[in-house]
Amino acid sequence: MQNRLTRLLVTLFFVLSAAPALSAPAQPPEAVTPAPVAPAAAPPQPAPSAPEVARKHKVLLLGDSLIATGFGEYLQAQLDAHPRIESARRAKSSTGLARPDFFDWMDVGREEVERHRPDVVVVILGGNDGQSIQDTKGGKPIPWGKAEWEVAYRQRMEEFLGVLASPGRKIVWLELPATGLTRFEQKLRLIRAVQREVISSREDALHLDTRPFFTDAKGRALRQARVDGFRKPMRLRMEDGVHFTIAGGRYFASKVYPEVLGVLGLLQQG
């Protein structure tokens, strides 16, 4: 009896061991939270461009001793102080258009405008031209005082302006200032008249009348004037009556400077 009970218990043990284990109830799968998606990057914006720098205007000063000394120096300094202007200066004392055998402004003028490509050319010449006109080609000189001289000088002026001219370029020709020297003025009157006639006939040139700067209400040569930087009226001319004192050079430059700004369209900004 005991053996049968023992076998029954053993059999029951093996049956229970062979039966599949009851699995724990399945847990619902955990919800998967999607990873946050970063917003799409904005397309790169072009870097702001630097403000366009306005091109500087170029001014070329040409002339004799008046450009070589105080007046030319002061005018160039004023021009270069303007943020929209750069200037160059070429001068030779005791020169003009009458004596290319001594100094040929035709060649020099051509070289200078080709080198600097100016927007404006400011010229003062003629004070040394009251003499025979020489020809670089070996022609016979034309004496001062002959009728042919005026014709030849007019042609010389036209040729020189042709050398300086270029599309879009302006030429400012400064009239020879009044000196008050009787004999010298007799020559200058003819030279001024020819220059004025030739310059006034061109659309690309401006003849600047300097008489208001250097004559008083009665038309007499101005000896003194008030000048910036000086407390009292200052003498404008040196002892020769032609060349300017330091104050006179500054005075003349202060009159010409705004005229150049006006030609460049910078007067309101000057």
ABEGO torsion letter per residue (X at the ends): XAAAAAAAAAAAAAAAAABBBBBBBBBBBBBBBBBBBBBBBBBBBBBBBBBBBBBBBBBBBBEBAAAABAAAAAAAAAAAABAABBBBBBBBBGBBAABAAABBAAAAAAAAAAAAGBABBBBBBGAAABBBBBBAAGBBBBBBGBAAAAAAAAAAAAAAAAAABBBGBBBBBBBBBBAGBAAAAAAAAAAAAAAAAAAAABAABBBBBAAAAABBAAGBBBABBBBBGBABBBBABBAAGABBBAAAAAAAAAAAAAAAAAAAGAAAAX
